[in-house]
Structures are given as C-alpha cells and as structure tokens.
C-alpha cells in the first residue's frame, strides 16, 4: 500500500513539474518584454531624437556640451564641429558632434 502512494505522488509531481517549467518560461518572457519596453526602447528613441537634433546643427547655433560649456558653432563638418567659447575670439575648439547635448537655434531675421 505504501508503494502505491509513493508512485502516485511521483506521478503528480512530474505533471506539475512540466506546468512549473511552462510557467517559468512565460514569466521570463514577460520579464524580457518588460525590460525591453522600459529600458531598451526609450533609449533607442532618445538616440534617434539626438541624431535628428544633431543633423539640424548649423553655423551660429548656441550649444551646450556634455561637460557643461556653452558656446557658438563656427563651422560644421561631418563628425566634427568647431565651437567658439566665451567672448574670446581665439578660443575655438574642434569637438565631436556627439559631445553636444543641447542646441539653441540662432535667430534668423531676414
């Protein structure tokens, strides 16, 4: 009689083990989707927005760099911009476009 109870218990454990495995896979899938929508997708949106912003960069725009310096764009090349800092006209520094965090467009009055 005791052997029958043990065998019946093992049979039910095996059936629920497959159910637990399926539940675990579903939970991991939900966690992966949650991470994608909360971390990866917003970061990609921010990168696209920054690329669009940098593509509109023109001569005369005021910019803020990643280090917090304010300057005015003097020249724009492919991946490099020349930025003038402060009132000193001799302080012109070439820098990568990626180091620009904010752009304020110059007022174009015609």
Chimera marker file (.cmm) of the C-alpha trace (Angstrom):
<marker_set name="trace">
<marker id="1" x="0.000" y="0.000" z="0.000" r="1" g="1" b="0" radius="0.5"/>
<marker id="2" x="2.819" y="2.371" z="0.826" r="1" g="1" b="0" radius="0.5"/>
<marker id="3" x="4.456" y="1.804" z="-2.597" r="1" g="1" b="0" radius="0.5"/>
<marker id="4" x="1.245" y="2.846" z="-4.355" r="1" g="1" b="0" radius="0.5"/>
<marker id="5" x="1.095" y="6.174" z="-2.518" r="1" g="1" b="0" radius="0.5"/>
<marker id="6" x="4.727" y="6.960" z="-3.324" r="1" g="1" b="0" radius="0.5"/>
<marker id="7" x="4.219" y="6.131" z="-7.010" r="1" g="1" b="0" radius="0.5"/>
<marker id="8" x="1.062" y="8.227" z="-7.178" r="1" g="1" b="0" radius="0.5"/>
<marker id="9" x="2.918" y="11.136" z="-5.553" r="1" g="1" b="0" radius="0.5"/>
<marker id="10" x="5.754" y="10.903" z="-8.077" r="1" g="1" b="0" radius="0.5"/>
<marker id="11" x="3.298" y="10.889" z="-10.955" r="1" g="1" b="0" radius="0.5"/>
<marker id="12" x="1.619" y="14.082" z="-9.794" r="1" g="1" b="0" radius="0.5"/>
<marker id="13" x="4.996" y="15.768" z="-9.184" r="1" g="1" b="0" radius="0.5"/>
<marker id="14" x="6.021" y="15.061" z="-12.773" r="1" g="1" b="0" radius="0.5"/>
<marker id="15" x="2.832" y="16.580" z="-14.148" r="1" g="1" b="0" radius="0.5"/>
<marker id="16" x="3.166" y="19.746" z="-12.093" r="1" g="1" b="0" radius="0.5"/>
<marker id="17" x="6.906" y="19.942" z="-12.893" r="1" g="1" b="0" radius="0.5"/>
<marker id="18" x="6.073" y="20.459" z="-16.582" r="1" g="1" b="0" radius="0.5"/>
<marker id="19" x="3.496" y="23.064" z="-15.607" r="1" g="1" b="0" radius="0.5"/>
<marker id="20" x="6.058" y="24.836" z="-13.425" r="1" g="1" b="0" radius="0.5"/>
<marker id="21" x="8.560" y="24.835" z="-16.274" r="1" g="1" b="0" radius="0.5"/>
<marker id="22" x="5.987" y="26.362" z="-18.631" r="1" g="1" b="0" radius="0.5"/>
<marker id="23" x="5.101" y="28.973" z="-16.006" r="1" g="1" b="0" radius="0.5"/>
<marker id="24" x="8.794" y="29.814" z="-15.577" r="1" g="1" b="0" radius="0.5"/>
<marker id="25" x="9.275" y="30.261" z="-19.324" r="1" g="1" b="0" radius="0.5"/>
<marker id="26" x="6.211" y="32.526" z="-19.513" r="1" g="1" b="0" radius="0.5"/>
<marker id="27" x="7.466" y="34.608" z="-16.572" r="1" g="1" b="0" radius="0.5"/>
<marker id="28" x="10.902" y="35.019" z="-18.163" r="1" g="1" b="0" radius="0.5"/>
<marker id="29" x="9.251" y="36.076" z="-21.418" r="1" g="1" b="0" radius="0.5"/>
<marker id="30" x="7.113" y="38.673" z="-19.628" r="1" g="1" b="0" radius="0.5"/>
<marker id="31" x="10.180" y="39.952" z="-17.766" r="1" g="1" b="0" radius="0.5"/>
<marker id="32" x="12.109" y="40.232" z="-21.052" r="1" g="1" b="0" radius="0.5"/>
<marker id="33" x="9.274" y="42.184" z="-22.688" r="1" g="1" b="0" radius="0.5"/>
<marker id="34" x="9.025" y="44.455" z="-19.654" r="1" g="1" b="0" radius="0.5"/>
<marker id="35" x="12.759" y="45.186" z="-19.758" r="1" g="1" b="0" radius="0.5"/>
<marker id="36" x="12.564" y="45.926" z="-23.477" r="1" g="1" b="0" radius="0.5"/>
<marker id="37" x="9.703" y="48.412" z="-23.122" r="1" g="1" b="0" radius="0.5"/>
<marker id="38" x="11.124" y="50.082" z="-20.013" r="1" g="1" b="0" radius="0.5"/>
<marker id="39" x="14.853" y="50.233" z="-20.842" r="1" g="1" b="0" radius="0.5"/>
<marker id="40" x="15.828" y="49.494" z="-24.427" r="1" g="1" b="0" radius="0.5"/>
<marker id="41" x="13.024" y="51.149" z="-26.389" r="1" g="1" b="0" radius="0.5"/>
<marker id="42" x="13.192" y="54.565" z="-24.634" r="1" g="1" b="0" radius="0.5"/>
<marker id="43" x="16.968" y="54.627" z="-25.060" r="1" g="1" b="0" radius="0.5"/>
<marker id="44" x="16.649" y="53.999" z="-28.802" r="1" g="1" b="0" radius="0.5"/>
<marker id="45" x="14.033" y="56.770" z="-29.045" r="1" g="1" b="0" radius="0.5"/>
<marker id="46" x="16.399" y="59.155" z="-27.265" r="1" g="1" b="0" radius="0.5"/>
<marker id="47" x="19.246" y="58.229" z="-29.634" r="1" g="1" b="0" radius="0.5"/>
<marker id="48" x="17.050" y="58.863" z="-32.684" r="1" g="1" b="0" radius="0.5"/>
<marker id="49" x="15.926" y="62.209" z="-31.260" r="1" g="1" b="0" radius="0.5"/>
<marker id="50" x="19.544" y="63.214" z="-30.594" r="1" g="1" b="0" radius="0.5"/>
<marker id="51" x="20.618" y="62.187" z="-34.124" r="1" g="1" b="0" radius="0.5"/>
<marker id="52" x="17.795" y="64.293" z="-35.586" r="1" g="1" b="0" radius="0.5"/>
<marker id="53" x="18.802" y="67.230" z="-33.404" r="1" g="1" b="0" radius="0.5"/>
<marker id="54" x="22.469" y="66.977" z="-34.408" r="1" g="1" b="0" radius="0.5"/>
<marker id="55" x="21.584" y="66.746" z="-38.093" r="1" g="1" b="0" radius="0.5"/>
<marker id="56" x="19.974" y="70.206" z="-37.865" r="1" g="1" b="0" radius="0.5"/>
<marker id="57" x="23.128" y="71.756" z="-36.375" r="1" g="1" b="0" radius="0.5"/>
<marker id="58" x="24.154" y="74.906" z="-38.276" r="1" g="1" b="0" radius="0.5"/>
<marker id="59" x="26.692" y="77.672" z="-38.096" r="1" g="1" b="0" radius="0.5"/>
<marker id="60" x="25.718" y="80.265" z="-35.474" r="1" g="1" b="0" radius="0.5"/>
<marker id="61" x="23.740" y="77.908" z="-33.209" r="1" g="1" b="0" radius="0.5"/>
<marker id="62" x="24.354" y="78.102" z="-29.469" r="1" g="1" b="0" radius="0.5"/>
<marker id="63" x="25.243" y="74.734" z="-27.950" r="1" g="1" b="0" radius="0.5"/>
<marker id="64" x="25.880" y="73.119" z="-24.572" r="1" g="1" b="0" radius="0.5"/>
<marker id="65" x="28.482" y="70.357" z="-24.410" r="1" g="1" b="0" radius="0.5"/>
<marker id="66" x="28.463" y="67.254" z="-22.234" r="1" g="1" b="0" radius="0.5"/>
<marker id="67" x="30.949" y="68.938" z="-19.904" r="1" g="1" b="0" radius="0.5"/>
<marker id="68" x="28.615" y="71.915" z="-19.438" r="1" g="1" b="0" radius="0.5"/>
<marker id="69" x="30.379" y="74.503" z="-21.592" r="1" g="1" b="0" radius="0.5"/>
<marker id="70" x="28.281" y="76.994" z="-23.557" r="1" g="1" b="0" radius="0.5"/>
<marker id="71" x="29.489" y="78.002" z="-26.995" r="1" g="1" b="0" radius="0.5"/>
<marker id="72" x="28.598" y="79.076" z="-30.516" r="1" g="1" b="0" radius="0.5"/>
<marker id="73" x="29.120" y="76.860" z="-33.559" r="1" g="1" b="0" radius="0.5"/>
<marker id="74" x="31.594" y="78.374" z="-36.017" r="1" g="1" b="0" radius="0.5"/>
<marker id="75" x="31.861" y="75.531" z="-38.542" r="1" g="1" b="0" radius="0.5"/>
<marker id="76" x="30.113" y="72.168" z="-39.088" r="1" g="1" b="0" radius="0.5"/>
<marker id="77" x="31.823" y="69.206" z="-40.754" r="1" g="1" b="0" radius="0.5"/>
<marker id="78" x="30.865" y="65.523" z="-40.973" r="1" g="1" b="0" radius="0.5"/>
<marker id="79" x="31.582" y="64.377" z="-37.407" r="1" g="1" b="0" radius="0.5"/>
<marker id="80" x="33.394" y="67.440" z="-36.084" r="1" g="1" b="0" radius="0.5"/>
<marker id="81" x="32.176" y="70.930" z="-35.218" r="1" g="1" b="0" radius="0.5"/>
<marker id="82" x="34.264" y="73.946" z="-34.311" r="1" g="1" b="0" radius="0.5"/>
<marker id="83" x="32.840" y="75.731" z="-31.290" r="1" g="1" b="0" radius="0.5"/>
<marker id="84" x="33.802" y="79.169" z="-30.007" r="1" g="1" b="0" radius="0.5"/>
<marker id="85" x="33.692" y="79.505" z="-26.218" r="1" g="1" b="0" radius="0.5"/>
<marker id="86" x="33.291" y="82.771" z="-24.296" r="1" g="1" b="0" radius="0.5"/>
<marker id="87" x="33.938" y="86.255" z="-25.616" r="1" g="1" b="0" radius="0.5"/>
<marker id="88" x="37.496" y="85.476" z="-26.633" r="1" g="1" b="0" radius="0.5"/>
<marker id="89" x="37.502" y="85.040" z="-30.418" r="1" g="1" b="0" radius="0.5"/>
<marker id="90" x="40.706" y="82.970" z="-30.184" r="1" g="1" b="0" radius="0.5"/>
<marker id="91" x="39.083" y="80.206" z="-28.121" r="1" g="1" b="0" radius="0.5"/>
<marker id="92" x="37.831" y="77.946" z="-30.899" r="1" g="1" b="0" radius="0.5"/>
<marker id="93" x="37.885" y="74.236" z="-30.209" r="1" g="1" b="0" radius="0.5"/>
<marker id="94" x="37.086" y="71.357" z="-32.583" r="1" g="1" b="0" radius="0.5"/>
<marker id="95" x="34.907" y="68.702" z="-30.973" r="1" g="1" b="0" radius="0.5"/>
<marker id="96" x="32.813" y="65.699" z="-31.948" r="1" g="1" b="0" radius="0.5"/>
<marker id="97" x="29.131" y="66.221" z="-32.654" r="1" g="1" b="0" radius="0.5"/>
<marker id="98" x="28.276" y="63.545" z="-30.115" r="1" g="1" b="0" radius="0.5"/>
<marker id="99" x="29.570" y="65.701" z="-27.269" r="1" g="1" b="0" radius="0.5"/>
<marker id="100" x="26.805" y="68.263" z="-27.852" r="1" g="1" b="0" radius="0.5"/>
<marker id="101" x="23.784" y="67.787" z="-25.606" r="1" g="1" b="0" radius="0.5"/>
<marker id="102" x="21.597" y="70.839" z="-26.305" r="1" g="1" b="0" radius="0.5"/>
<marker id="103" x="21.163" y="73.174" z="-29.253" r="1" g="1" b="0" radius="0.5"/>
<marker id="104" x="19.528" y="76.575" z="-29.325" r="1" g="1" b="0" radius="0.5"/>
<marker id="105" x="18.932" y="77.803" z="-32.851" r="1" g="1" b="0" radius="0.5"/>
<marker id="106" x="20.253" y="81.200" z="-33.855" r="1" g="1" b="0" radius="0.5"/>
<marker id="107" x="17.575" y="83.792" z="-34.591" r="1" g="1" b="0" radius="0.5"/>
<marker id="108" x="17.388" y="84.192" z="-38.350" r="1" g="1" b="0" radius="0.5"/>
<marker id="109" x="15.807" y="87.578" z="-39.048" r="1" g="1" b="0" radius="0.5"/>
<marker id="110" x="15.630" y="88.442" z="-42.713" r="1" g="1" b="0" radius="0.5"/>
<link id1="1" id2="2" r="1" g="1" b="0" radius="0.2"/>
<link id1="2" id2="3" r="1" g="1" b="0" radius="0.2"/>
<link id1="3" id2="4" r="1" g="1" b="0" radius="0.2"/>
<link id1="4" id2="5" r="1" g="1" b="0" radius="0.2"/>
<link id1="5" id2="6" r="1" g="1" b="0" radius="0.2"/>
<link id1="6" id2="7" r="1" g="1" b="0" radius="0.2"/>
<link id1="7" id2="8" r="1" g="1" b="0" radius="0.2"/>
<link id1="8" id2="9" r="1" g="1" b="0" radius="0.2"/>
<link id1="9" id2="10" r="1" g="1" b="0" radius="0.2"/>
<link id1="10" id2="11" r="1" g="1" b="0" radius="0.2"/>
<link id1="11" id2="12" r="1" g="1" b="0" radius="0.2"/>
<link id1="12" id2="13" r="1" g="1" b="0" radius="0.2"/>
<link id1="13" id2="14" r="1" g="1" b="0" radius="0.2"/>
<link id1="14" id2="15" r="1" g="1" b="0" radius="0.2"/>
<link id1="15" id2="16" r="1" g="1" b="0" radius="0.2"/>
<link id1="16" id2="17" r="1" g="1" b="0" radius="0.2"/>
<link id1="17" id2="18" r="1" g="1" b="0" radius="0.2"/>
<link id1="18" id2="19" r="1" g="1" b="0" radius="0.2"/>
<link id1="19" id2="20" r="1" g="1" b="0" radius="0.2"/>
<link id1="20" id2="21" r="1" g="1" b="0" radius="0.2"/>
<link id1="21" id2="22" r="1" g="1" b="0" radius="0.2"/>
<link id1="22" id2="23" r="1" g="1" b="0" radius="0.2"/>
<link id1="23" id2="24" r="1" g="1" b="0" radius="0.2"/>
<link id1="24" id2="25" r="1" g="1" b="0" radius="0.2"/>
<link id1="25" id2="26" r="1" g="1" b="0" radius="0.2"/>
<link id1="26" id2="27" r="1" g="1" b="0" radius="0.2"/>
<link id1="27" id2="28" r="1" g="1" b="0" radius="0.2"/>
<link id1="28" id2="29" r="1" g="1" b="0" radius="0.2"/>
<link id1="29" id2="30" r="1" g="1" b="0" radius="0.2"/>
<link id1="30" id2="31" r="1" g="1" b="0" radius="0.2"/>
<link id1="31" id2="32" r="1" g="1" b="0" radius="0.2"/>
<link id1="32" id2="33" r="1" g="1" b="0" radius="0.2"/>
<link id1="33" id2="34" r="1" g="1" b="0" radius="0.2"/>
<link id1="34" id2="35" r="1" g="1" b="0" radius="0.2"/>
<link id1="35" id2="36" r="1" g="1" b="0" radius="0.2"/>
<link id1="36" id2="37" r="1" g="1" b="0" radius="0.2"/>
<link id1="37" id2="38" r="1" g="1" b="0" radius="0.2"/>
<link id1="38" id2="39" r="1" g="1" b="0" radius="0.2"/>
<link id1="39" id2="40" r="1" g="1" b="0" radius="0.2"/>
<link id1="40" id2="41" r="1" g="1" b="0" radius="0.2"/>
<link id1="41" id2="42" r="1" g="1" b="0" radius="0.2"/>
<link id1="42" id2="43" r="1" g="1" b="0" radius="0.2"/>
<link id1="43" id2="44" r="1" g="1" b="0" radius="0.2"/>
<link id1="44" id2="45" r="1" g="1" b="0" radius="0.2"/>
<link id1="45" id2="46" r="1" g="1" b="0" radius="0.2"/>
<link id1="46" id2="47" r="1" g="1" b="0" radius="0.2"/>
<link id1="47" id2="48" r="1" g="1" b="0" radius="0.2"/>
<link id1="48" id2="49" r="1" g="1" b="0" radius="0.2"/>
<link id1="49" id2="50" r="1" g="1" b="0" radius="0.2"/>
<link id1="50" id2="51" r="1" g="1" b="0" radius="0.2"/>
<link id1="51" id2="52" r="1" g="1" b="0" radius="0.2"/>
<link id1="52" id2="53" r="1" g="1" b="0" radius="0.2"/>
<link id1="53" id2="54" r="1" g="1" b="0" radius="0.2"/>
<link id1="54" id2="55" r="1" g="1" b="0" radius="0.2"/>
<link id1="55" id2="56" r="1" g="1" b="0" radius="0.2"/>
<link id1="56" id2="57" r="1" g="1" b="0" radius="0.2"/>
<link id1="57" id2="58" r="1" g="1" b="0" radius="0.2"/>
<link id1="58" id2="59" r="1" g="1" b="0" radius="0.2"/>
<link id1="59" id2="60" r="1" g="1" b="0" radius="0.2"/>
<link id1="60" id2="61" r="1" g="1" b="0" radius="0.2"/>
<link id1="61" id2="62" r="1" g="1" b="0" radius="0.2"/>
<link id1="62" id2="63" r="1" g="1" b="0" radius="0.2"/>
<link id1="63" id2="64" r="1" g="1" b="0" radius="0.2"/>
<link id1="64" id2="65" r="1" g="1" b="0" radius="0.2"/>
<link id1="65" id2="66" r="1" g="1" b="0" radius="0.2"/>
<link id1="66" id2="67" r="1" g="1" b="0" radius="0.2"/>
<link id1="67" id2="68" r="1" g="1" b="0" radius="0.2"/>
<link id1="68" id2="69" r="1" g="1" b="0" radius="0.2"/>
<link id1="69" id2="70" r="1" g="1" b="0" radius="0.2"/>
<link id1="70" id2="71" r="1" g="1" b="0" radius="0.2"/>
<link id1="71" id2="72" r="1" g="1" b="0" radius="0.2"/>
<link id1="72" id2="73" r="1" g="1" b="0" radius="0.2"/>
<link id1="73" id2="74" r="1" g="1" b="0" radius="0.2"/>
<link id1="74" id2="75" r="1" g="1" b="0" radius="0.2"/>
<link id1="75" id2="76" r="1" g="1" b="0" radius="0.2"/>
<link id1="76" id2="77" r="1" g="1" b="0" radius="0.2"/>
<link id1="77" id2="78" r="1" g="1" b="0" radius="0.2"/>
<link id1="78" id2="79" r="1" g="1" b="0" radius="0.2"/>
<link id1="79" id2="80" r="1" g="1" b="0" radius="0.2"/>
<link id1="80" id2="81" r="1" g="1" b="0" radius="0.2"/>
<link id1="81" id2="82" r="1" g="1" b="0" radius="0.2"/>
<link id1="82" id2="83" r="1" g="1" b="0" radius="0.2"/>
<link id1="83" id2="84" r="1" g="1" b="0" radius="0.2"/>
<link id1="84" id2="85" r="1" g="1" b="0" radius="0.2"/>
<link id1="85" id2="86" r="1" g="1" b="0" radius="0.2"/>
<link id1="86" id2="87" r="1" g="1" b="0" radius="0.2"/>
<link id1="87" id2="88" r="1" g="1" b="0" radius="0.2"/>
<link id1="88" id2="89" r="1" g="1" b="0" radius="0.2"/>
<link id1="89" id2="90" r="1" g="1" b="0" radius="0.2"/>
<link id1="90" id2="91" r="1" g="1" b="0" radius="0.2"/>
<link id1="91" id2="92" r="1" g="1" b="0" radius="0.2"/>
<link id1="92" id2="93" r="1" g="1" b="0" radius="0.2"/>
<link id1="93" id2="94" r="1" g="1" b="0" radius="0.2"/>
<link id1="94" id2="95" r="1" g="1" b="0" radius="0.2"/>
<link id1="95" id2="96" r="1" g="1" b="0" radius="0.2"/>
<link id1="96" id2="97" r="1" g="1" b="0" radius="0.2"/>
<link id1="97" id2="98" r="1" g="1" b="0" radius="0.2"/>
<link id1="98" id2="99" r="1" g="1" b="0" radius="0.2"/>
<link id1="99" id2="100" r="1" g="1" b="0" radius="0.2"/>
<link id1="100" id2="101" r="1" g="1" b="0" radius="0.2"/>
<link id1="101" id2="102" r="1" g="1" b="0" radius="0.2"/>
<link id1="102" id2="103" r="1" g="1" b="0" radius="0.2"/>
<link id1="103" id2="104" r="1" g="1" b="0" radius="0.2"/>
<link id1="104" id2="105" r="1" g="1" b="0" radius="0.2"/>
<link id1="105" id2="106" r="1" g="1" b="0" radius="0.2"/>
<link id1="106" id2="107" r="1" g="1" b="0" radius="0.2"/>
<link id1="107" id2="108" r="1" g="1" b="0" radius="0.2"/>
<link id1="108" id2="109" r="1" g="1" b="0" radius="0.2"/>
<link id1="109" id2="110" r="1" g="1" b="0" radius="0.2"/>
</marker_set>
